[in-house]
């Protein structure tokens, strides 16, 4: 792992060797989030766009030289499992589609719009990208138990990627997490602990338990390697666009790790000279969980932020005090982007809009990014000539109840042609033929 230069504290700037600290800067307790620093000169000697183009591996592991893992140990492990088919879901993370949807382009008057569907990842969530890197780091350390706190997606991601492997997982979720996400955890064999409290309560308990029992902690905003997994979405977007960076990327934001990861990935590509400009990052928050939007509007530093009571239908982006707030605010401020606040009603309306406009089924948090684009267009934050990417972070099957709220109920008819004909006569654009 000689391409990793150091781990740098984002509060005080202190730097540590990768084997010197495990998660955070010891000068700031649990708040001392670190950022992985790379030797870009060394990376450039080992990989570039032409070499990537010749790599048949479509997963995030095609970017192995840009990830903070021991590449040789990883390759040996994968090879030891034998066979041409992947042994575990972890080897299939990545390569999600980037659509150029004609209908949405026409509806919005955006000539250059793309929608990236990370709901197609193994567990149905972008968070597979982070979990994949987390599992490899746990393996490098010889840990057998991995813990995580989650509103559902990070947890189901970890559970899915470790299923049928040597790892055991302990998951802390708020008791109100959607049943579909809880079901995923149980099906994949995790020990699931439903905490009577908020996500923040679950997060704090997870921190304490991991320290007490020596479990590997996958939590975002604490484990610096989670951003490194999520940054691969930025790599894929730029590679899928022929290394022509878009003008802006819309992404939903809760704890802030995804937008921070996108920023890190774009900075990597810019430092390597693979893209010639930095896209604006447009963070979209639910109105009931808009701590970062409020801080951005007020010009607050991350350390000045205080907890709020978060309430939104988009459970995946519900966070009272975003854990990765330092990276999340920097992502928007340093790229000239913006934070956008959308209501739960706007989020729900975006679910069928995406489904009917480009065939992408998004959970509420995933649809929030599209709701943010609509608001940005209305407020003049995006020019219709710009190249725009909307990143959908999670699949709609994660929260079917919310999807049903967004579309209403099916027509109920008798099993006769007369009943069908009466219904069709009252429907616009349907004549039964």
Buried (B, 14 or more C-beta within 10 A) or exposed (E): EEBBBBBBBBBEEBBBEBEEBBBBBEEBEBBBBBBBBBEBEEBBEEBBBEEBEEEEBEBBBBBBBBBBBBBEEBEEBBEEEEEEEBBBBBBBBBBBBBBEBEEBBEEBEBEBBBBBBBBBBBBBBBBBBBBBBBBBBBBBEEBEBBBBBBBBBBBBBBBBBBBEBEBBBBBBBBEBBBEBBBEBBEEBEBBBBBBEBBBBBBBBBBBEBBEEEEBBBBBBBBBBBBBBBBBBBBBBBBBBBEBEBBBBBBBBBBBBBBBBBBBBBBBBBBBBEBBEEBBBBBBBBBBBBBBBBBBBEEEBEBEEBEEBEBBBBBBBBBBBBBBBBBBBBBBBBEBEBBBBBBBBEBBBBBBBBBBEBBEBBBBBBBBBBBBBBBBBBEEEBBEEEBBBBBBBBBBBBBBBEBBEBBEEEEEEEEEEEEEBEEBBEEEEEEEEE
